[in-house]
Amino acid sequence: MVKENLLQVQENIRKACEKSGRNPKEVTLIAVSKTKPVPMLKEAYEDGSREFGENKVQEIMDKYPVLPPDIHWHMIGHLQRNKVKYIVDKVCLIHSVDSFRLAEEISAQAKKKRVEADILVEVNIAQEESKFGTSREEAFCLVEEIARLPHIHIKGLMTIAPFVENPEDNREYFRQIRQLSVDIMRKNIDNVSMSVLSMGMTGDYMVAIEEGATMVRVGTGIFGERNYQKTCETD
Ligand SMILES: *Cc1c(COP(=O)(O)O)cnc(C)c1O
């Protein structure tokens, strides 16, 4: 099932790129494997997936040692400062940085582990109460502050758009965050690149690609529905 799903998602990515005149090579598909068991990740790996997204530190720690070393792990969930030390040398990109204090801790732990940490600044573009992320207005300031820290490098922006029935409803938000990334890029801040735009999930990744996403985070569309009940029982 994973294989068919992956092929379908890749085909959809190709279509969205074609529609918007983009090169599919510009778009990285992150297989969001949170709550899914290791054999399923192995299946996706066998089918060619190398980018995996997880939203819990513990799950990265559990899966990291038992899966091939050429996997790129993406931390896409809210990150607590006291847990940065466990993953800073294991993940290739932290998508969810929304405060200076968190960035400071990433910088400190990266130094300690002798790595360079690549991060995205998470923006709550629709200003939803329930979501993490900085506001559009605060984003400039936050980027400028984080840029001065050593061993941490801003590569772009990430957003989690609202949950909607019709993906077209999120098009305007994707446009806004893309515009924000262009505005930040124009400031030419040292140590800041805006090459990554992480946006789009199972319900809306095609629209996100049409609006400029360079990374899409697809879980359900690849691995099927998540059963949260079960994970809670085993926790
Ligand atoms: C779970 C999750 C996804 C994937 O969601 P799907 O709707 O299953 O594709 C993407 N991004 C983040 C931040 C997530 O937590």
The ligand as a Gaussian input file, in Angstrom:
#p B3LYP/6-31G(d) Opt

LIG

0 1
 C        1.282000      15.275000      10.980000
 C        1.922000      16.411000      10.287000
 C        1.951000      16.471000       8.884000
 C        1.326000      15.440000       7.975000
 O       -0.063000      15.493000       8.046000
 P       -0.982000      14.666000       7.013000
 O       -2.238000      15.411000       6.981000
 O       -1.119000      13.286000       7.602000
 O       -0.274000      14.635000       5.717000
 C        2.589000      17.554000       8.298000
 N        3.173000      18.526000       9.046000
 C        3.168000      18.490000      10.390000
 C        3.826000      19.583000      11.135000
 C        2.534000      17.440000      11.056000
 O        2.531000      17.438000      12.393000

